[in-house]
Amino acid sequence: MKTTGVIFFPAFDWAISPTHPEREERLLYTRDQLFEEGIMDMPCVTEYHPRLATEKDVSRAHFCIPDIESRVTTAHMVSAGCALVMADAFMNREVDNAFAIIRPPGHHAMTVVHGNRGFCDINNEAVMVEYLRRTYGVKRLAVVDTDVHHGDGSQEIFWHDPDVLFISFHQDGRTLYPGSGFIDELGGPLAYGTTINIPMAPRTTDEGIHYIMDNLVLPMLDEFKPEIIINSAGQDNHYSDPLANMSFTAQGYAILNQKLKPDIAVLEGGYSIETALPYVNMGIIMAMAGIDFSNLREPDYDPSRFKESIKNWTYIKSLVDHQLSVFRGREAVVEKNRKQDREFYGSSRSIFYDTEYLQEEQRLNLRLCPTCCGYRHISSGCAHRSGRNYSVECIAIPAACCPDCLSRGLTEYDSLKKKKSGDHVYLQDRINDDYRTFVTKTGEETVVSGKSEE
């Protein structure tokens, strides 16, 4: 057996609406079953207690518009803080692995945050990744997203980060929110091939998903050699989930977790509150702790319902071969991109916040640095529900940036301040752990504090 840390945070005081699928019962049924089955009484399982993340923790991953205090609730700060508790427990070798069973979820939240999208305001895994880097010096990580919905927020955050391998397997975006996660979404020009999407046909079963795990995900992880593996443990691939159309089982999830061997798992989606979540969460914990889960079954489980079609097998095998080839050829593409005859790479996108019906227009410029991952300048505009229109400029300097990119990024931040561009100008300097907001109307600059909320 292994020692597994577990933390619960049901967020009793946070809900999108009283009857929304993303509600506190998602965790309460799981907690009850784990205690009833005696899992939490086993010596290999240790329960931890929540704490708040700090504003600086959040600022390492996000630009919250107009600021963290008005954008992020206490429940979100506790949810993110729980992920950090699990990170501390793992890094301090108190446990062999850890599972944060928390809400609100986060994998649809992107770098710039104007509101809630896909039930997410801030990205718990991204906050944890930057915390691990800053606090423990971790450099190379993998984030494997097993949620049925494409982890578009995590993808966007890590899109230009060559030191994070982001893998998302999910129901095909042509059939499900958020309508993204296709095989040609492979990362930015200096991080090409470290974003790998695995869009699956509806009703894909345990067999198909395990083939993908054995023949694509595990080989990529073996070659990438991350220091830490993080599982965005969405559980809405389950056959009973009301928001999707897949055919994964609790036993399938447990076997997947046994194969993946994540160091830290963080709960994401999963909305079959009574008939799936208690069984899936229990299976994940049992697999992480090395407890026999061979008898774990849902009450209505019928193996005859879970057979992979010949057509889908053909698609799955072709998908695996293609994405593995792309991953293995990534370094040559990055080197070619570094030699382009231009200094900056630019892209534009529209981002829809489905929960709050907001539309963001965003422009990004990435420095095509010859030696590092480059710094970014993000221009973003969005009309908020309050009637206020926000136009902001954001400078993001990753921790892996070279001295030249650091200097250029800081110079561009000062230039934007002098020009009084937009309503706010933000600085995210991960090298110096320095996060600032400049309000153009008042000329006031604030520095984000690392102190915990009371």
C-alpha positions as CSV (number, residue, x, y, z in Angstrom):
1,M,0.0,0.0,0.0
2,K,0.9,3.6,-0.5
3,T,0.0,6.6,1.7
4,T,-2.6,8.9,0.1
5,G,-3.6,12.3,1.3
6,V,-7.2,13.3,0.8
7,I,-8.9,16.7,1.2
8,F,-12.6,17.6,1.0
9,F,-14.1,21.0,0.3
10,P,-17.8,21.0,-0.7
11,A,-18.1,24.8,-0.8
12,F,-21.4,25.0,1.0
13,D,-21.7,28.7,0.4
14,W,-21.0,28.8,-3.3
15,A,-23.4,27.8,-6.1
16,I,-24.2,29.0,-9.6
17,S,-27.9,28.4,-8.7
18,P,-29.7,26.2,-6.2
19,T,-30.5,23.4,-8.7
20,H,-27.4,23.7,-10.9
21,P,-25.6,20.4,-11.6
22,E,-22.4,21.9,-10.1
23,R,-23.5,21.9,-6.4
24,E,-22.3,20.8,-3.1
25,E,-23.9,17.3,-3.2
26,R,-21.3,16.4,-5.8
27,L,-18.9,15.9,-2.8
28,L,-21.3,15.1,0.0
29,Y,-22.4,11.7,-1.4
30,T,-18.8,10.8,-2.0
31,R,-17.7,11.7,1.5
32,D,-20.6,9.7,3.0
33,Q,-19.7,6.6,1.0
34,L,-16.0,6.8,1.8
35,F,-16.7,6.9,5.5
36,E,-19.4,4.3,5.3
37,E,-17.0,1.9,3.5
38,G,-14.2,2.6,6.0
39,I,-11.8,4.0,3.4
40,M,-11.1,7.1,5.5
41,D,-10.3,4.9,8.5
42,M,-7.5,3.0,6.8
43,P,-4.0,3.9,8.0
44,C,-2.9,4.4,4.4
45,V,-5.3,7.3,3.9
46,T,-4.8,10.7,5.7
47,E,-7.3,13.5,5.6
48,Y,-6.1,17.0,5.4
49,H,-7.8,20.3,6.2
50,P,-8.5,23.3,3.8
51,R,-6.7,26.6,3.7
52,L,-7.0,29.7,1.6
53,A,-4.8,30.5,-1.3
54,T,-3.3,33.9,-1.4
55,E,-3.8,36.6,-4.0
56,K,-0.2,36.1,-5.0
57,D,-0.9,32.4,-5.6
58,V,-3.7,33.3,-8.0
59,S,-1.7,36.1,-9.7
60,R,1.0,33.7,-10.7
61,A,-1.6,32.0,-13.0
62,H,-4.2,34.7,-13.8
63,F,-5.0,38.3,-14.6
64,C,-8.3,38.8,-12.8
65,I,-10.3,41.7,-14.2
66,P,-10.6,44.2,-12.7
67,D,-9.0,42.6,-9.6
68,I,-8.9,39.4,-7.6
69,E,-11.0,40.7,-4.7
70,S,-14.0,41.5,-7.0
71,R,-13.6,38.6,-9.3
72,V,-12.8,35.6,-7.0
73,T,-14.9,34.5,-4.1
74,T,-13.6,33.0,-0.8
75,A,-14.9,29.6,-1.9
76,H,-12.6,29.8,-5.0
77,M,-9.6,30.8,-2.8
78,V,-10.3,27.8,-0.5
79,S,-10.7,25.4,-3.4
80,A,-7.4,26.5,-4.9
81,G,-5.8,26.5,-1.5
82,C,-6.8,22.9,-1.0
83,A,-4.8,22.0,-4.1
84,L,-1.8,23.7,-2.5
85,V,-2.3,21.8,0.7
86,M,-2.0,18.6,-1.3
87,A,1.0,19.9,-3.1
88,D,2.7,20.6,0.2
89,A,1.8,17.2,1.6
90,F,3.3,15.5,-1.5
91,M,6.4,17.6,-1.8
92,N,7.2,17.3,1.9
93,R,6.9,13.5,1.6
94,E,4.1,13.3,4.1
95,V,2.2,11.1,1.6
96,D,3.1,9.2,-1.6
97,N,0.3,10.8,-3.5
98,A,-2.7,13.1,-2.9
99,F,-6.3,13.8,-4.1
100,A,-8.0,17.1,-3.7
101,I,-11.8,16.4,-3.8
102,I,-12.9,20.0,-4.1
103,R,-15.2,22.5,-5.8
104,P,-15.5,25.0,-7.5
105,P,-13.7,23.3,-10.4
106,G,-11.2,25.2,-12.6
107,H,-10.0,23.7,-15.9
108,H,-12.1,26.0,-18.1
109,A,-10.6,29.2,-16.5
110,M,-8.0,30.9,-18.8
111,T,-5.1,33.3,-18.2
112,V,-7.3,36.4,-18.3
113,V,-10.4,36.1,-16.2
114,H,-13.4,38.3,-16.8
115,G,-16.0,35.9,-15.4
116,N,-17.2,32.3,-14.9
117,R,-17.0,30.0,-17.9
118,G,-17.8,26.2,-17.8
119,F,-18.5,26.6,-14.0
120,C,-14.9,27.8,-13.5
121,D,-13.5,31.1,-12.3
122,I,-9.8,30.3,-11.5
123,N,-7.8,27.3,-12.6
124,N,-6.9,25.2,-9.5
125,E,-4.3,23.1,-11.4
126,A,-2.6,26.1,-12.9
127,V,-2.4,27.9,-9.6
128,M,-0.9,24.7,-8.1
129,V,1.7,24.3,-11.0
130,E,3.0,27.8,-10.4
131,Y,3.0,27.3,-6.6
132,L,5.1,24.1,-7.1
133,R,7.5,26.0,-9.3
134,R,7.9,28.9,-7.0
135,T,7.9,27.1,-3.7
136,Y,9.8,23.9,-4.6
137,G,11.7,24.7,-7.7
138,V,9.8,22.1,-9.8
139,K,10.4,22.8,-13.5
140,R,8.9,20.0,-15.6
141,L,5.3,18.8,-15.1
142,A,2.6,16.9,-16.9
143,V,-1.1,17.7,-16.5
144,V,-3.4,14.9,-17.7
145,D,-7.0,16.0,-18.0
146,T,-9.5,13.1,-17.8
147,D,-12.6,15.3,-17.8
148,V,-15.2,14.6,-20.5
149,H,-15.0,18.2,-21.5
150,H,-11.9,19.6,-23.2
151,G,-9.8,21.4,-20.7
152,D,-9.6,24.5,-22.8
153,G,-8.6,26.8,-19.9
154,S,-5.6,24.7,-18.9
155,Q,-4.7,24.3,-22.6
156,E,-4.7,28.1,-23.1
157,I,-2.6,28.7,-19.9
158,F,0.0,26.1,-20.8
159,W,-0.1,26.7,-24.6
160,H,3.2,28.6,-24.7
161,D,4.9,26.6,-21.9
162,P,7.3,23.9,-23.2
163,D,7.9,22.6,-19.7
164,V,4.3,21.5,-19.1
165,L,3.0,18.6,-21.1
166,F,-0.8,19.1,-21.2
167,I,-2.8,16.1,-22.3
168,S,-6.6,16.2,-22.6
169,F,-8.8,13.2,-23.6
170,H,-12.4,14.2,-23.9
171,Q,-15.6,13.7,-25.9
172,D,-15.2,15.1,-29.4
173,G,-15.7,18.9,-29.3
174,R,-18.1,18.7,-32.3
175,T,-20.6,17.0,-29.9
176,L,-20.0,18.7,-26.6
177,Y,-19.0,22.0,-24.8
178,P,-16.7,23.8,-25.2
179,G,-16.4,22.9,-28.9
180,S,-12.6,22.7,-28.9
181,G,-9.8,20.2,-28.2
182,F,-9.1,18.9,-31.8
183,I,-6.0,17.1,-32.9
184,D,-4.5,20.1,-34.6
185,E,-4.4,22.1,-31.4
186,L,-0.8,21.4,-30.5
187,G,0.6,24.4,-28.6
188,G,2.3,27.7,-29.4
189,P,5.3,28.1,-31.8
190,L,7.9,27.7,-29.0
191,A,5.9,24.9,-27.2
192,Y,4.6,22.9,-30.2
193,G,3.8,19.3,-29.4
194,T,3.5,19.8,-25.6
195,T,-0.3,20.2,-26.0
196,I,-1.9,16.9,-27.0
197,N,-5.6,16.5,-27.5
198,I,-7.4,13.2,-27.7
199,P,-11.0,13.8,-28.9
200,M,-13.1,10.6,-28.5
201,A,-16.3,9.6,-30.1
202,P,-19.4,9.5,-27.9
203,R,-19.9,6.2,-26.1
204,T,-16.2,5.3,-26.1
205,T,-15.7,2.6,-23.4
206,D,-13.1,1.5,-20.9
207,E,-11.4,-0.5,-23.6
208,G,-10.9,2.5,-25.9
209,I,-9.7,4.8,-23.2
210,H,-7.3,2.2,-21.8
211,Y,-5.8,1.6,-25.3
212,I,-5.2,5.4,-25.5
213,M,-3.6,5.4,-22.0
214,D,-1.3,2.4,-22.8
215,N,-0.3,3.4,-26.3
216,L,-0.2,7.2,-26.2
217,V,-0.4,8.8,-22.8
218,L,2.1,6.5,-21.0
219,P,4.7,6.5,-23.8
220,M,4.5,10.3,-23.9
221,L,4.9,10.6,-20.2
222,D,7.8,8.2,-20.3
223,E,9.6,10.2,-22.9
224,F,8.8,13.7,-21.5
225,K,10.0,12.7,-18.0
226,P,8.0,15.1,-15.8
227,E,9.0,15.6,-12.2
228,I,5.3,15.6,-11.2
229,I,2.2,14.2,-12.8
230,I,-1.1,16.0,-12.1
231,N,-4.5,14.5,-12.9
232,S,-7.3,16.9,-13.6
233,A,-9.7,14.2,-12.4
234,G,-12.9,15.0,-14.2
235,Q,-15.4,12.1,-13.8
236,D,-18.1,13.0,-16.3
237,N,-16.9,10.4,-18.8
238,H,-19.0,8.0,-16.7
239,Y,-21.8,6.3,-18.5
240,S,-24.5,7.8,-16.2
241,D,-23.4,11.4,-16.4
242,P,-26.2,13.7,-17.4
243,L,-24.1,16.2,-19.3
244,A,-22.2,13.9,-21.6
245,N,-22.4,10.7,-23.7
246,M,-19.4,8.5,-22.8
247,S,-19.3,4.9,-21.5
248,F,-16.6,4.9,-18.8
249,T,-17.1,2.9,-15.6
250,A,-15.9,3.3,-12.0
251,Q,-13.7,0.3,-12.5
252,G,-12.3,1.8,-15.6
253,Y,-11.4,5.0,-13.8
254,A,-9.7,3.1,-11.0
255,I,-7.6,1.1,-13.5
256,L,-6.7,4.3,-15.4
257,N,-5.5,5.9,-12.2
258,Q,-3.5,2.8,-11.3
259,K,-1.8,3.1,-14.7
260,L,-1.3,6.8,-14.7
261,K,0.1,6.9,-11.1
262,P,-0.6,10.6,-10.6
263,D,1.3,12.4,-7.8
264,I,-1.6,14.8,-7.3
265,A,-5.2,14.5,-8.5
266,V,-7.6,17.4,-8.4
267,L,-11.3,16.9,-8.9
268,E,-12.9,18.6,-11.9
269,G,-16.3,17.7,-13.4
270,G,-18.7,14.9,-12.8
271,Y,-22.4,15.4,-12.3
272,S,-23.9,12.0,-11.8
273,I,-24.1,12.8,-8.1
274,E,-25.5,9.6,-6.6
275,T,-24.8,6.8,-9.2
276,A,-21.3,7.6,-10.3
277,L,-19.3,10.1,-8.2
278,P,-19.2,8.1,-4.9
279,Y,-18.0,5.0,-6.8
280,V,-15.5,6.8,-9.1
281,N,-13.9,8.8,-6.3
282,M,-13.7,5.7,-4.1
283,G,-12.0,3.8,-7.0
284,I,-9.5,6.6,-7.6
285,I,-8.6,6.7,-3.9
286,M,-8.3,3.0,-3.7
287,A,-6.1,2.9,-6.8
288,M,-3.8,5.7,-5.5
289,A,-3.5,4.0,-2.0
290,G,-2.9,0.5,-3.5
291,I,-6.1,-0.9,-2.0
292,D,-7.8,-3.8,-3.9
293,F,-10.6,-2.4,-6.0
294,S,-11.5,-5.5,-8.0
295,N,-15.0,-5.7,-6.4
296,L,-15.8,-2.1,-7.1
297,R,-19.0,-1.9,-9.2
298,E,-21.9,0.4,-9.7
299,P,-25.3,-1.2,-8.7
300,D,-26.5,-1.1,-12.3
301,Y,-23.3,-2.2,-14.0
302,D,-23.8,-4.6,-16.9
303,P,-20.7,-5.6,-18.8
304,S,-22.6,-6.4,-22.0
305,R,-23.3,-2.7,-22.4
306,F,-19.7,-1.8,-22.8
307,K,-18.3,-3.1,-26.1
308,E,-16.2,-0.9,-28.4
309,S,-17.3,-0.8,-32.0
310,I,-15.0,-1.8,-34.9
311,K,-15.4,1.6,-36.4
312,N,-14.3,3.3,-33.2
313,W,-11.4,1.0,-32.8
314,T,-10.1,2.0,-36.2
315,Y,-10.5,5.7,-35.3
316,I,-8.8,5.3,-31.9
317,K,-5.7,3.5,-33.3
318,S,-5.3,6.1,-36.1
319,L,-5.6,8.9,-33.5
320,V,-3.0,7.3,-31.2
321,D,-0.5,6.8,-34.1
322,H,-0.9,10.4,-35.4
323,Q,-0.6,12.1,-32.0
324,L,2.4,10.1,-30.9
325,S,4.1,10.9,-34.2
326,V,3.4,14.6,-33.7
327,F,4.7,14.5,-30.1
328,R,7.9,12.8,-31.1
329,G,8.6,15.4,-33.9
330,R,7.9,18.5,-31.8
331,E,11.5,19.6,-31.2
332,A,12.2,20.0,-34.9
333,V,9.1,22.1,-35.4
334,V,10.1,24.4,-32.4
335,E,13.6,24.9,-33.8
336,K,12.1,25.8,-37.2
337,N,9.8,28.3,-35.5
338,R,12.7,30.0,-33.7
339,K,14.3,30.8,-37.0
340,Q,11.4,32.6,-38.5
341,D,12.2,36.1,-39.9
342,R,10.0,38.0,-37.4
343,E,10.3,39.0,-33.8
344,F,6.8,38.4,-32.6
345,Y,4.0,35.9,-33.2
346,G,0.5,37.3,-33.0
347,S,-2.9,35.7,-32.7
348,S,-6.5,36.8,-32.0
349,R,-9.4,35.0,-30.5
350,S,-12.9,35.5,-29.1
351,I,-13.7,33.8,-25.8
352,F,-17.3,33.2,-24.7
353,Y,-18.1,33.0,-21.0
354,D,-21.1,30.7,-21.1
355,T,-22.1,31.0,-17.5
356,E,-22.3,34.8,-17.5
357,Y,-22.9,35.4,-21.2
358,L,-19.8,37.6,-21.7
359,Q,-17.8,37.9,-24.9
360,E,-14.1,38.7,-24.7
361,E,-12.0,39.8,-27.6
362,Q,-8.3,39.1,-27.1
363,R,-5.1,39.8,-29.0
364,L,-1.8,38.0,-28.0
365,N,1.8,38.8,-29.1
366,L,4.5,36.4,-28.1
367,R,8.2,37.2,-28.5
368,L,9.8,34.5,-30.7
369,C,12.9,34.4,-28.5
370,P,15.9,32.4,-29.9
371,T,16.8,31.0,-26.5
372,C,13.7,30.8,-24.2
373,C,9.9,30.5,-24.3
374,G,9.4,34.3,-24.8
375,Y,7.3,36.8,-22.9
376,R,3.7,37.6,-23.8
377,H,1.6,40.8,-24.3
378,I,-2.2,40.2,-24.0
379,S,-4.7,42.8,-24.9
380,S,-8.2,42.0,-23.8
381,G,-11.6,43.7,-24.0
382,C,-14.9,42.6,-22.5
383,A,-18.3,44.2,-21.6
384,H,-19.2,43.0,-18.1
385,R,-22.6,42.3,-16.7
386,S,-22.4,45.4,-14.6
387,G,-22.5,47.5,-17.8
388,R,-18.8,48.4,-17.4
389,N,-16.6,47.8,-20.5
390,Y,-13.0,46.8,-19.6
391,S,-10.0,47.2,-21.9
392,V,-6.8,45.9,-20.4
393,E,-3.2,45.3,-21.3
394,C,-1.3,42.3,-19.6
395,I,2.4,41.5,-19.7
396,A,3.3,37.9,-18.7
397,I,6.9,37.0,-18.1
398,P,7.3,33.2,-17.4
399,A,9.8,32.0,-14.9
400,A,11.8,30.3,-17.7
401,C,12.4,33.6,-19.6
402,C,15.9,34.7,-20.4
403,P,17.3,38.0,-19.1
404,D,16.6,39.7,-22.4
405,C,12.9,38.7,-22.4
406,L,12.6,39.8,-18.8
407,S,14.1,43.2,-19.6
408,R,11.9,43.7,-22.7
409,G,8.8,42.6,-20.8
410,L,9.4,45.1,-18.0
411,T,10.2,47.8,-20.5
412,E,6.9,47.2,-22.4
413,Y,5.0,47.3,-19.1
414,D,6.5,50.7,-18.3
415,S,5.7,51.9,-21.8
416,L,2.1,50.8,-21.5
417,K,1.8,52.6,-18.2
418,K,3.2,55.9,-19.7
419,K,0.8,55.6,-22.6
420,K,-2.1,54.9,-20.2
421,S,-3.2,52.1,-22.5
422,G,-6.6,50.7,-21.6
423,D,-8.3,50.8,-18.2
424,H,-5.7,48.7,-16.5
425,V,-2.2,47.5,-17.2
426,Y,-1.1,44.3,-15.5
427,L,2.3,42.8,-14.8
428,Q,2.9,39.1,-14.1
429,D,6.6,38.7,-13.5
430,R,7.2,35.1,-12.3
431,I,11.0,35.5,-12.3
432,N,10.8,38.1,-9.5
433,D,7.5,36.9,-8.2
434,D,6.2,40.4,-8.8
435,Y,2.5,41.1,-9.7
436,R,1.2,44.6,-10.3
437,T,-1.9,46.5,-11.4
438,F,-1.8,50.0,-12.8
439,V,-5.1,51.9,-13.0
440,T,-4.7,54.4,-15.9
441,K,-7.5,56.7,-14.8
442,T,-5.9,57.4,-11.4
443,G,-2.3,56.6,-12.1
444,E,-2.3,54.3,-9.0
445,E,-0.1,51.1,-9.1
446,T,-0.8,48.3,-6.6
447,V,1.4,45.3,-5.8
448,V,-0.3,42.0,-5.1
449,S,0.3,40.8,-1.6
450,G,1.3,37.3,-0.7
451,K,-0.6,37.5,2.7
452,S,-3.4,35.0,3.3
453,E,-6.9,36.3,3.7
454,E,-8.3,36.2,7.3
